[in-house]
């Protein structure tokens, strides 16, 4: 697909098993943005705190008529989001999907177990 991915400010992560699961989650997120949202521009960024970090994958896809989806509403998760949630569970991870008029943002938050 005709798509551009910009990567900025990613935190260092020492855990090889966590890195592997994050790659799978981001692969699913990128695939969903292109397939379902018809996105052609994505930005991957990260932020690291003392005991946590967040990866954000934002896109310019079509998100009309959607609302935010987070861990408190697991029934609205599709199989891709459920899979991400399961992959991140051993790392105290959480997934949140936010829809805005200009696109969508997938946030992956991991606490404590990333070194």
VOLUM-26058 format. One record per residue: x, y, z of N, C-alpha, C in turn; residue number from 1. Coordinates in pm, 1 decimal, padded with zeros to 6 digits, always signed. Each point is the difference from the previous one (the first is absolute). Example, Ala and Ser with C-alpha at 12.3 -4.5 7.8 and 13.67 -1.06 7.14 Angstrom:
residues 2
<n.u=+01319.0 | n.v=-00569.0 | n.w=+00780.0 | ca.u=-00089.0 | ca.v=+00119.0 | ca.w=+00000.0 | c.u=+00090.0 | c.v=+00120.0 | c.w=+00000.0 | mimar=1>
<n.u=-00035.0 | n.v=+00105.0 | n.w=-00072.0 | ca.u=+00082.0 | ca.v=+00119.0 | ca.w=+00006.0 | c.u=-00077.0 | c.v=+00109.0 | c.w=+00073.0 | mimar=2>
end
This chain:
residues 115
<n.u=+00082.9 | n.v=-00120.7 | n.w=+00000.0 | ca.u=-00082.9 | ca.v=+00120.7 | ca.w=+00000.0 | c.u=+00086.2 | c.v=+00125.4 | c.w=+00000.0 | mimar=1>
<n.u=-00055.2 | n.v=+00107.0 | n.w=-00049.7 | ca.u=+00068.7 | ca.v=+00128.4 | ca.w=-00001.3 | c.u=-00014.1 | c.v=+00061.0 | c.w=+00139.3 | mimar=2>
<n.u=+00096.3 | n.v=-00027.4 | n.w=+00087.5 | ca.u=-00011.5 | ca.v=+00038.1 | ca.w=+00139.6 | c.u=+00136.4 | c.v=+00044.2 | c.w=+00052.5 | mimar=3>
<n.u=+00000.4 | n.v=+00100.8 | n.w=+00088.4 | ca.u=+00123.8 | ca.v=+00049.0 | ca.w=+00061.2 | c.u=-00008.6 | c.v=-00016.7 | c.w=+00151.2 | mimar=4>
<n.u=+00108.7 | n.v=-00046.9 | n.w=+00060.4 | ca.u=+00009.2 | ca.v=-00015.2 | ca.w=+00144.8 | c.u=+00115.1 | c.v=+00085.4 | c.w=+00050.1 | mimar=5>
<n.u=-00030.6 | n.v=+00093.2 | n.w=+00090.4 | ca.u=+00101.9 | ca.v=+00084.6 | ca.w=+00062.2 | c.u=+00021.1 | c.v=-00051.5 | c.w=+00142.6 | mimar=6>
<n.u=+00124.9 | n.v=-00023.2 | n.w=+00037.3 | ca.u=+00033.1 | ca.v=-00050.0 | ca.w=+00134.0 | c.u=+00077.1 | c.v=+00108.1 | c.w=+00073.7 | mimar=7>
<n.u=-00043.7 | n.v=+00028.1 | n.w=+00123.8 | ca.u=+00065.7 | ca.v=+00104.4 | ca.w=+00078.4 | c.u=-00001.0 | c.v=-00034.7 | c.w=+00148.2 | mimar=8>
<n.u=+00107.0 | n.v=+00030.7 | n.w=+00069.4 | ca.u=+00009.9 | ca.v=-00007.8 | ca.w=+00145.8 | c.u=-00043.8 | c.v=-00133.5 | c.w=+00059.4 | mimar=9>
<n.u=+00059.2 | n.v=-00109.8 | n.w=-00041.9 | ca.u=-00033.9 | ca.v=-00129.3 | ca.w=+00057.8 | c.u=+00088.2 | c.v=-00029.5 | c.w=+00120.6 | mimar=10>
<n.u=-00058.4 | n.v=-00053.9 | n.w=+00108.2 | ca.u=+00079.3 | ca.v=-00031.7 | ca.w=+00119.2 | c.u=+00085.5 | c.v=-00125.1 | c.w=-00022.9 | mimar=11>
<n.u=+00111.5 | n.v=-00009.7 | n.w=+00073.4 | ca.u=+00082.2 | ca.v=-00120.4 | ca.w=-00002.2 | c.u=-00068.1 | c.v=-00107.2 | c.w=+00084.6 | mimar=12>
<n.u=-00005.1 | n.v=-00121.2 | n.w=-00052.9 | ca.u=-00061.6 | ca.v=-00111.9 | ca.w=+00070.4 | c.u=+00099.2 | c.v=-00115.2 | c.w=-00004.8 | mimar=13>
<n.u=+00037.2 | n.v=-00052.4 | n.w=+00117.4 | ca.u=+00099.3 | ca.v=-00105.8 | ca.w=+00006.7 | c.u=-00059.4 | c.v=-00139.6 | c.w=-00018.2 | mimar=14>
<n.u=-00123.6 | n.v=-00018.6 | n.w=+00036.5 | ca.u=-00062.1 | ca.v=-00132.5 | ca.w=-00003.5 | c.u=-00028.7 | c.v=-00043.6 | c.w=-00143.7 | mimar=15>
<n.u=+00068.2 | n.v=-00106.7 | n.w=-00043.4 | ca.u=-00019.7 | ca.v=-00051.8 | ca.w=-00134.7 | c.u=-00142.0 | c.v=-00054.0 | c.w=-00018.6 | mimar=16>
<n.u=-00053.6 | n.v=-00066.8 | n.w=+00101.4 | ca.u=-00135.2 | ca.v=-00055.7 | ca.w=-00012.5 | c.u=-00105.3 | c.v=+00111.3 | c.w=-00009.4 | mimar=17>
<n.u=+00019.9 | n.v=+00108.5 | n.w=+00073.2 | ca.u=-00092.8 | ca.v=+00112.7 | ca.w=-00010.3 | c.u=+00011.8 | c.v=+00065.8 | c.w=-00136.7 | mimar=18>
<n.u=+00121.6 | n.v=+00018.5 | n.w=-00049.0 | ca.u=+00019.1 | ca.v=+00059.0 | ca.w=-00132.8 | c.u=-00073.5 | c.v=-00081.0 | c.w=-00106.0 | mimar=19>
<n.u=+00011.1 | n.v=-00131.7 | n.w=+00009.8 | ca.u=-00065.1 | ca.v=-00087.4 | ca.w=-00097.2 | c.u=-00151.9 | c.v=+00018.4 | c.w=+00003.8 | mimar=20>
<n.u=-00057.7 | n.v=+00005.4 | n.w=+00118.0 | ca.u=-00145.0 | ca.v=+00016.8 | ca.w=+00011.4 | c.u=-00044.1 | c.v=+00138.0 | c.w=-00048.0 | mimar=21>
<n.u=+00080.5 | n.v=+00101.1 | n.w=+00025.8 | ca.u=-00031.6 | ca.v=+00134.6 | ca.w=-00048.2 | c.u=+00002.0 | c.v=+00005.8 | c.w=-00152.4 | mimar=22>
<n.u=+00095.3 | n.v=-00068.6 | n.w=-00061.7 | ca.u=+00004.0 | ca.v=-00004.4 | ca.w=-00146.7 | c.u=-00127.5 | c.v=-00061.9 | c.w=-00053.6 | mimar=23>
<n.u=-00044.7 | n.v=-00110.2 | n.w=+00060.3 | ca.u=-00124.5 | ca.v=-00064.1 | ca.w=-00044.9 | c.u=-00119.6 | c.v=+00094.2 | c.w=+00016.4 | mimar=24>
<n.u=-00005.8 | n.v=+00070.9 | n.w=+00113.0 | ca.u=-00110.6 | ca.v=+00093.9 | ca.w=+00024.1 | c.u=+00002.7 | c.v=+00115.1 | c.w=-00099.9 | mimar=25>
<n.u=+00117.6 | n.v=+00055.5 | n.w=-00024.1 | ca.u=+00010.5 | ca.v=+00110.5 | ca.w=-00095.3 | c.u=-00029.2 | c.v=-00046.0 | c.w=-00142.3 | mimar=26>
<n.u=+00040.4 | n.v=-00120.9 | n.w=-00033.4 | ca.u=-00031.3 | ca.v=-00055.8 | ca.w=-00131.3 | c.u=-00151.1 | c.v=-00006.9 | c.w=-00018.9 | mimar=27>
<n.u=-00070.8 | n.v=-00046.1 | n.w=+00102.0 | ca.u=-00146.6 | ca.v=-00006.9 | ca.w=-00004.8 | c.u=-00059.7 | c.v=+00139.6 | c.w=-00009.7 | mimar=28>
<n.u=+00053.2 | n.v=+00095.2 | n.w=+00078.1 | ca.u=-00050.6 | ca.v=+00136.7 | ca.w=-00001.8 | c.u=+00017.7 | c.v=+00067.1 | c.w=-00135.6 | mimar=29>
<n.u=+00115.9 | n.v=-00019.3 | n.w=-00060.9 | ca.u=+00025.4 | ca.v=+00057.8 | ca.w=-00131.8 | c.u=-00091.1 | c.v=-00063.4 | c.w=-00104.5 | mimar=30>
<n.u=-00011.6 | n.v=-00130.8 | n.w=+00006.9 | ca.u=-00087.8 | ca.v=-00071.6 | ca.w=-00093.7 | c.u=-00144.2 | c.v=+00048.8 | c.w=+00011.8 | mimar=31>
<n.u=-00048.1 | n.v=+00015.8 | n.w=+00122.9 | ca.u=-00137.6 | ca.v=+00047.0 | ca.w=+00022.3 | c.u=-00020.0 | c.v=+00142.7 | c.w=-00050.2 | mimar=32>
<n.u=+00099.4 | n.v=+00086.3 | n.w=+00023.6 | ca.u=-00011.2 | ca.v=+00139.7 | ca.w=-00044.6 | c.u=-00012.5 | c.v=+00006.8 | c.w=-00151.9 | mimar=33>
<n.u=+00077.4 | n.v=-00081.5 | n.w=-00068.4 | ca.u=-00003.4 | ca.v=+00000.4 | ca.w=-00146.2 | c.u=-00126.1 | c.v=-00067.9 | c.w=-00052.4 | mimar=34>
<n.u=-00030.9 | n.v=-00117.3 | n.w=+00054.0 | ca.u=-00112.5 | ca.v=-00079.2 | ca.w=-00049.7 | c.u=-00135.6 | c.v=+00061.4 | c.w=+00035.0 | mimar=35>
<n.u=-00019.6 | n.v=+00031.7 | n.w=+00126.4 | ca.u=-00131.1 | ca.v=+00046.5 | ca.w=+00045.5 | c.u=-00016.2 | c.v=+00151.1 | c.w=-00007.6 | mimar=36>
<n.u=+00107.8 | n.v=+00072.9 | n.w=+00029.0 | ca.u=-00008.5 | ca.v=+00145.6 | ca.w=+00000.9 | c.u=+00041.1 | c.v=+00065.5 | c.w=-00130.1 | mimar=37>
<n.u=+00054.3 | n.v=-00079.9 | n.w=-00091.0 | ca.u=+00048.2 | ca.v=+00053.5 | ca.w=-00129.1 | c.u=+00105.3 | c.v=+00108.3 | c.w=+00021.2 | mimar=38>
<n.u=+00080.4 | n.v=-00013.2 | n.w=+00106.4 | ca.u=+00104.9 | ca.v=+00098.2 | ca.w=+00030.9 | c.u=+00115.1 | c.v=-00012.6 | c.w=-00098.6 | mimar=39>
<n.u=+00066.8 | n.v=+00112.5 | n.w=-00025.4 | ca.u=+00121.5 | ca.v=-00003.7 | ca.w=-00081.0 | c.u=+00115.9 | c.v=+00074.0 | c.w=+00066.9 | mimar=40>
<n.u=-00023.9 | n.v=+00056.0 | n.w=+00119.3 | ca.u=+00105.5 | ca.v=+00064.6 | ca.w=+00077.9 | c.u=-00013.3 | c.v=-00044.8 | c.w=+00144.9 | mimar=41>
<n.u=+00109.9 | n.v=-00052.2 | n.w=+00054.4 | ca.u=+00002.6 | ca.v=-00046.1 | ca.w=+00138.1 | c.u=+00120.6 | c.v=+00059.0 | c.w=+00071.4 | mimar=42>
<n.u=-00015.7 | n.v=+00026.3 | n.w=+00129.7 | ca.u=+00109.9 | ca.v=+00050.6 | ca.w=+00082.0 | c.u=+00009.6 | c.v=-00088.6 | c.w=+00124.2 | mimar=43>
<n.u=+00118.0 | n.v=-00055.8 | n.w=+00022.7 | ca.u=+00026.2 | ca.v=-00081.4 | ca.w=+00118.6 | c.u=+00090.3 | c.v=+00080.0 | c.w=+00092.1 | mimar=44>
<n.u=-00044.5 | n.v=+00019.9 | n.w=+00123.6 | ca.u=+00079.7 | ca.v=+00074.9 | ca.w=+00097.1 | c.u=-00007.1 | c.v=-00070.7 | c.w=+00134.5 | mimar=45>
<n.u=+00089.3 | n.v=+00037.6 | n.w=+00089.3 | ca.u=+00003.0 | ca.v=-00061.5 | ca.w=+00131.6 | c.u=+00036.0 | c.v=+00098.6 | c.w=+00107.5 | mimar=46>
<n.u=-00036.5 | n.v=-00038.0 | n.w=+00120.9 | ca.u=+00029.7 | ca.v=+00082.2 | ca.w=+00116.9 | c.u=+00030.0 | c.v=-00094.5 | c.w=+00115.3 | mimar=47>
<n.u=+00111.6 | n.v=+00023.3 | n.w=+00068.2 | ca.u=+00040.5 | ca.v=-00087.5 | ca.w=+00109.7 | c.u=-00005.1 | c.v=+00075.2 | c.w=+00131.3 | mimar=48>
<n.u=-00066.4 | n.v=-00059.4 | n.w=+00097.7 | ca.u=-00003.2 | ca.v=+00054.1 | ca.w=+00135.2 | c.u=+00093.6 | c.v=-00080.5 | c.w=+00089.0 | mimar=49>
<n.u=-00006.0 | n.v=+00023.7 | n.w=+00130.2 | ca.u=+00086.9 | ca.v=-00072.4 | ca.w=+00092.7 | c.u=-00031.7 | c.v=-00148.2 | c.w=+00004.4 | mimar=50>
<n.u=-00127.0 | n.v=-00035.3 | n.w=+00001.9 | ca.u=-00041.1 | ca.v=-00139.4 | ca.w=+00011.4 | c.u=-00092.2 | c.v=-00044.6 | c.w=-00113.1 | mimar=51>
<n.u=-00002.8 | n.v=+00074.0 | n.w=-00110.1 | ca.u=-00091.4 | ca.v=-00035.1 | ca.w=-00108.4 | c.u=+00045.6 | c.v=+00063.9 | c.w=-00130.8 | mimar=52>
<n.u=-00061.9 | n.v=-00043.3 | n.w=-00106.8 | ca.u=+00016.5 | ca.v=+00068.4 | ca.w=-00127.0 | c.u=-00126.4 | c.v=-00017.0 | c.w=-00082.8 | mimar=53>
<n.u=-00015.9 | n.v=+00091.0 | n.w=-00095.1 | ca.u=-00115.0 | ca.v=-00002.0 | ca.w=-00089.8 | c.u=+00049.1 | c.v=+00013.4 | c.w=-00142.9 | mimar=54>
<n.u=-00051.0 | n.v=-00086.4 | n.w=-00085.7 | ca.u=+00020.8 | ca.v=+00012.9 | ca.w=-00143.1 | c.u=-00130.6 | c.v=+00048.0 | c.w=-00060.3 | mimar=55>
<n.u=+00005.8 | n.v=+00095.1 | n.w=-00089.9 | ca.u=-00119.0 | ca.v=+00051.6 | ca.w=-00066.7 | c.u=+00017.6 | c.v=-00013.1 | c.w=-00150.7 | mimar=56>
<n.u=-00098.5 | n.v=-00059.9 | n.w=-00063.5 | ca.u=-00002.3 | ca.v=-00013.3 | ca.w=-00145.5 | c.u=-00121.1 | c.v=+00078.2 | c.w=-00049.0 | mimar=57>
<n.u=+00025.8 | n.v=+00116.3 | n.w=-00060.2 | ca.u=-00107.4 | ca.v=+00086.9 | ca.w=-00049.0 | c.u=-00007.5 | c.v=-00010.2 | c.w=-00151.1 | mimar=58>
<n.u=-00121.7 | n.v=+00013.9 | n.w=-00053.2 | ca.u=-00016.2 | ca.v=-00006.2 | ca.w=-00144.8 | c.u=-00099.2 | c.v=+00105.1 | c.w=-00048.0 | mimar=59>
<n.u=-00009.5 | n.v=+00015.5 | n.w=-00130.7 | ca.u=-00091.7 | ca.v=+00096.7 | ca.w=-00060.0 | c.u=-00119.4 | c.v=-00069.5 | c.w=-00065.0 | mimar=60>
<n.u=-00032.6 | n.v=-00117.2 | n.w=+00049.5 | ca.u=-00107.3 | ca.v=-00079.5 | ca.w=-00060.1 | c.u=-00138.7 | c.v=+00052.1 | c.w=+00028.2 | mimar=61>
<n.u=-00097.1 | n.v=-00066.0 | n.w=-00060.0 | ca.u=-00140.7 | ca.v=+00034.2 | ca.w=+00014.1 | c.u=-00052.0 | c.v=-00056.6 | c.w=+00131.4 | mimar=62>
<n.u=-00034.1 | n.v=+00086.8 | n.w=+00094.7 | ca.u=-00047.9 | ca.v=-00045.4 | ca.w=+00130.4 | c.u=-00138.0 | c.v=+00056.2 | c.w=+00032.4 | mimar=63>
<n.u=-00075.1 | n.v=+00039.4 | n.w=-00100.9 | ca.u=-00132.4 | ca.v=+00057.8 | ca.w=+00020.6 | c.u=-00091.9 | c.v=-00101.8 | c.w=+00066.8 | mimar=64>
<n.u=-00082.8 | n.v=+00047.1 | n.w=+00091.7 | ca.u=-00100.2 | ca.v=-00082.1 | ca.w=+00069.8 | c.u=+00059.8 | c.v=-00103.4 | c.w=+00095.3 | mimar=65>
<n.u=+00118.6 | n.v=+00026.6 | n.w=+00052.7 | ca.u=+00059.8 | ca.v=-00088.1 | ca.w=+00099.3 | c.u=+00022.0 | c.v=+00078.2 | c.w=+00128.2 | mimar=66>
<n.u=+00013.1 | n.v=-00073.0 | n.w=+00110.5 | ca.u=+00034.2 | ca.v=+00060.4 | ca.w=+00128.1 | c.u=+00122.1 | c.v=-00071.6 | c.w=+00054.6 | mimar=67>
<n.u=+00053.9 | n.v=+00049.1 | n.w=+00109.6 | ca.u=+00118.9 | ca.v=-00061.7 | ca.w=+00057.9 | c.u=-00031.6 | c.v=-00138.4 | c.w=+00053.7 | mimar=68>
<n.u=+00099.2 | n.v=-00087.2 | n.w=-00008.6 | ca.u=-00011.3 | ca.v=-00135.8 | ca.w=+00052.0 | c.u=+00117.4 | c.v=-00020.6 | c.w=+00093.4 | mimar=69>
<n.u=-00026.2 | n.v=-00044.6 | n.w=+00123.2 | ca.u=+00110.8 | ca.v=-00028.4 | ca.w=+00090.1 | c.u=-00026.8 | c.v=-00126.7 | c.w=+00080.3 | mimar=70>
<n.u=+00087.8 | n.v=-00030.2 | n.w=+00091.6 | ca.u=-00005.0 | ca.v=-00124.4 | ca.w=+00074.5 | c.u=-00129.1 | c.v=-00017.1 | c.w=+00079.7 | mimar=71>
<n.u=-00066.5 | n.v=+00107.8 | n.w=+00037.5 | ca.u=-00122.4 | ca.v=-00011.8 | ca.w=+00079.5 | c.u=-00118.1 | c.v=-00047.9 | c.w=-00083.9 | mimar=72>
<n.u=+00014.9 | n.v=-00002.6 | n.w=-00130.9 | ca.u=-00107.8 | ca.v=-00042.5 | ca.w=-00089.7 | c.u=+00049.8 | c.v=-00111.8 | c.w=-00091.9 | mimar=73>
<n.u=+00045.7 | n.v=-00110.1 | n.w=+00059.9 | ca.u=+00059.1 | ca.v=-00109.3 | ca.w=-00076.8 | c.u=-00098.1 | c.v=-00062.5 | c.w=-00098.3 | mimar=74>
<n.u=-00130.6 | n.v=+00012.5 | n.w=+00025.3 | ca.u=-00098.6 | ca.v=-00057.9 | ca.w=-00090.9 | c.u=+00003.4 | c.v=+00065.8 | c.w=-00137.3 | mimar=75>
<n.u=+00049.2 | n.v=+00123.1 | n.w=-00008.1 | ca.u=+00005.0 | ca.v=+00067.8 | ca.w=-00128.9 | c.u=+00131.9 | c.v=-00026.1 | c.w=-00073.1 | mimar=76>
<n.u=+00092.2 | n.v=-00074.1 | n.w=+00062.8 | ca.u=+00125.7 | ca.v=-00034.8 | ca.w=-00065.0 | c.u=-00026.4 | c.v=-00100.9 | c.w=-00110.9 | mimar=77>
<n.u=+00060.8 | n.v=+00021.9 | n.w=-00116.2 | ca.u=+00000.0 | ca.v=-00100.7 | ca.w=-00104.6 | c.u=+00109.3 | c.v=-00101.4 | c.w=+00029.9 | mimar=78>
<n.u=+00014.4 | n.v=-00099.5 | n.w=-00083.5 | ca.u=+00099.1 | ca.v=-00104.4 | ca.w=+00026.5 | c.u=+00142.9 | c.v=+00054.4 | c.w=+00001.0 | mimar=79>
<n.u=+00029.1 | n.v=+00101.4 | n.w=-00082.2 | ca.u=+00133.7 | ca.v=+00058.7 | ca.w=-00001.0 | c.u=+00034.7 | c.v=+00068.7 | c.w=+00130.6 | mimar=80>
<n.u=-00092.6 | n.v=+00080.0 | n.w=+00052.3 | ca.u=+00023.7 | ca.v=+00068.9 | ca.w=+00127.6 | c.u=+00004.4 | c.v=-00099.8 | c.w=+00116.0 | mimar=81>
<n.u=-00084.9 | n.v=-00101.3 | n.w=-00005.3 | ca.u=+00003.4 | ca.v=-00103.7 | ca.w=+00104.4 | c.u=+00133.5 | c.v=-00072.4 | c.w=-00001.3 | mimar=82>
<n.u=+00050.6 | n.v=-00027.6 | n.w=-00120.6 | ca.u=+00129.8 | ca.v=-00065.1 | ca.w=-00011.3 | c.u=+00111.6 | c.v=+00085.9 | c.w=+00056.0 | mimar=83>
<n.u=-00004.6 | n.v=+00129.5 | n.w=-00027.2 | ca.u=+00100.3 | ca.v=+00091.8 | ca.w=+00054.7 | c.u=-00005.3 | c.v=-00000.7 | c.w=+00152.0 | mimar=84>
<n.u=-00121.7 | n.v=+00006.2 | n.w=+00053.4 | ca.u=-00018.3 | ca.v=+00001.3 | ca.w=+00145.2 | c.u=+00060.4 | c.v=-00126.0 | c.w=+00062.8 | mimar=85>
<n.u=-00023.5 | n.v=-00114.6 | n.w=-00062.2 | ca.u=+00054.4 | ca.v=-00125.9 | ca.w=+00051.2 | c.u=+00152.8 | c.v=-00003.0 | c.w=-00009.8 | mimar=86>
<n.u=+00055.3 | n.v=+00049.8 | n.w=-00109.4 | ca.u=+00145.0 | ca.v=+00002.0 | ca.w=-00017.4 | c.u=+00068.2 | c.v=+00086.0 | c.w=+00107.0 | mimar=87>
<n.u=-00066.0 | n.v=+00108.0 | n.w=+00040.2 | ca.u=+00060.9 | ca.v=+00094.8 | ca.w=+00093.7 | c.u=-00028.7 | c.v=-00032.1 | c.w=+00146.1 | mimar=88>
<n.u=-00092.1 | n.v=-00090.8 | n.w=+00025.3 | ca.u=-00038.7 | ca.v=-00033.5 | ca.w=+00137.1 | c.u=+00118.5 | c.v=-00040.3 | c.w=+00088.8 | mimar=89>
<n.u=+00092.5 | n.v=-00084.2 | n.w=-00047.0 | ca.u=+00113.4 | ca.v=-00037.3 | ca.w=+00086.0 | c.u=+00092.2 | c.v=+00116.8 | c.w=+00035.4 | mimar=90>
<n.u=-00012.7 | n.v=+00110.4 | n.w=-00072.1 | ca.u=+00086.2 | ca.v=+00116.3 | ca.w=+00022.1 | c.u=-00075.4 | c.v=+00115.8 | c.w=+00065.8 | mimar=91>
<n.u=-00113.4 | n.v=-00029.4 | n.w=+00061.5 | ca.u=-00085.3 | ca.v=+00103.3 | ca.w=+00060.2 | c.u=-00035.5 | c.v=+00106.0 | c.w=-00103.5 | mimar=92>
<n.u=-00034.9 | n.v=-00046.1 | n.w=-00119.7 | ca.u=-00030.0 | ca.v=+00090.1 | ca.w=-00110.5 | c.u=-00147.9 | c.v=+00022.0 | c.w=-00020.5 | mimar=93>
<n.u=-00031.5 | n.v=+00107.7 | n.w=-00068.1 | ca.u=-00137.7 | ca.v=+00038.2 | ca.w=-00027.4 | c.u=-00005.5 | c.v=+00065.3 | c.w=-00138.3 | mimar=94>
<n.u=-00115.0 | n.v=-00010.9 | n.w=-00062.8 | ca.u=-00020.3 | ca.v=+00055.4 | ca.w=-00133.6 | c.u=-00119.2 | c.v=+00094.4 | c.w=+00004.3 | mimar=95>
<n.u=+00013.5 | n.v=+00112.8 | n.w=-00067.8 | ca.u=-00109.8 | ca.v=+00096.1 | ca.w=-00011.2 | c.u=-00005.2 | c.v=+00048.8 | c.w=-00144.0 | mimar=96>
<n.u=-00119.7 | n.v=+00008.2 | n.w=-00054.4 | ca.u=-00019.4 | ca.v=+00047.8 | ca.w=-00136.6 | c.u=-00090.7 | c.v=+00121.8 | c.w=+00005.2 | mimar=97>
<n.u=+00048.2 | n.v=+00111.9 | n.w=-00055.5 | ca.u=-00075.0 | ca.v=+00125.6 | ca.w=+00002.2 | c.u=-00024.5 | c.v=+00045.8 | c.w=-00143.0 | mimar=98>
<n.u=-00124.7 | n.v=+00032.0 | n.w=-00028.8 | ca.u=-00038.1 | ca.v=+00048.7 | ca.w=-00132.7 | c.u=-00022.4 | c.v=+00150.4 | c.w=+00006.2 | mimar=99>
<n.u=+00054.9 | n.v=+00071.2 | n.w=-00097.3 | ca.u=-00016.4 | ca.v=+00144.2 | ca.w=-00010.3 | c.u=-00041.5 | c.v=+00032.8 | c.w=-00142.8 | mimar=100>
<n.u=-00048.5 | n.v=+00118.8 | n.w=-00025.6 | ca.u=-00039.0 | ca.v=+00035.0 | ca.w=-00137.4 | c.u=+00114.6 | c.v=-00012.7 | c.w=-00100.2 | mimar=101>
<n.u=+00123.9 | n.v=+00019.7 | n.w=+00047.4 | ca.u=+00114.7 | ca.v=-00003.0 | ca.w=-00090.4 | c.u=+00067.3 | c.v=-00137.4 | c.w=-00008.0 | mimar=102>
<n.u=-00054.7 | n.v=-00101.0 | n.w=+00066.7 | ca.u=+00060.1 | ca.v=-00132.1 | ca.w=-00004.1 | c.u=-00017.4 | c.v=-00075.0 | c.w=+00130.3 | mimar=103>
<n.u=+00094.4 | n.v=-00086.9 | n.w=+00029.1 | ca.u=-00010.4 | ca.v=-00090.8 | ca.w=+00113.5 | c.u=+00135.4 | c.v=-00009.8 | c.w=+00068.6 | mimar=104>
<n.u=+00000.3 | n.v=-00025.4 | n.w=+00131.6 | ca.u=+00123.8 | ca.v=-00022.5 | ca.w=+00073.8 | c.u=-00011.2 | c.v=-00127.2 | c.w=+00081.8 | mimar=105>
<n.u=+00094.9 | n.v=-00089.4 | n.w=-00020.6 | ca.u=+00013.6 | ca.v=-00120.7 | ca.w=+00080.3 | c.u=+00107.1 | c.v=+00027.5 | c.w=+00103.6 | mimar=106>
<n.u=-00035.0 | n.v=-00014.1 | n.w=+00128.6 | ca.u=+00097.7 | ca.v=+00019.4 | ca.w=+00107.2 | c.u=+00025.2 | c.v=-00135.0 | c.w=+00066.7 | mimar=107>
<n.u=+00128.0 | n.v=-00030.3 | n.w=+00014.7 | ca.u=+00042.1 | ca.v=-00120.3 | ca.w=+00070.0 | c.u=+00077.5 | c.v=+00047.3 | c.w=+00122.4 | mimar=108>
<n.u=-00051.4 | n.v=-00030.9 | n.w=+00117.9 | ca.u=+00063.9 | ca.v=+00041.0 | ca.w=+00124.9 | c.u=+00050.5 | c.v=-00124.2 | c.w=+00073.1 | mimar=109>
<n.u=+00124.7 | n.v=+00003.8 | n.w=+00043.7 | ca.u=+00060.6 | ca.v=-00110.4 | ca.w=+00073.1 | c.u=+00059.1 | c.v=+00055.7 | c.w=+00129.2 | mimar=110>
<n.u=-00028.1 | n.v=-00068.4 | n.w=+00112.7 | ca.u=+00048.6 | ca.v=+00044.9 | ca.w=+00130.2 | c.u=+00092.5 | c.v=-00102.7 | c.w=+00061.3 | mimar=111>
<n.u=+00104.2 | n.v=+00045.5 | n.w=+00064.3 | ca.u=+00089.0 | ca.v=-00078.5 | ca.w=+00085.1 | c.u=+00092.4 | c.v=-00099.9 | c.w=-00069.1 | mimar=112>
<n.u=-00048.8 | n.v=-00086.6 | n.w=-00086.7 | ca.u=+00076.1 | ca.v=-00117.4 | ca.w=-00042.5 | c.u=+00067.1 | c.v=+00014.8 | c.w=-00134.6 | mimar=113>
<n.u=+00062.6 | n.v=+00113.7 | n.w=-00028.3 | ca.u=+00054.3 | ca.v=+00017.0 | ca.w=-00133.8 | c.u=+00152.1 | c.v=+00002.5 | c.w=-00004.7 | mimar=114>
<n.u=+00067.8 | n.v=-00013.5 | n.w=+00110.6 | ca.u=+00147.9 | ca.v=-00003.9 | ca.w=-00002.2 | c.u=+00051.2 | c.v=-00141.9 | c.w=+00005.8 | mimar=115>
end
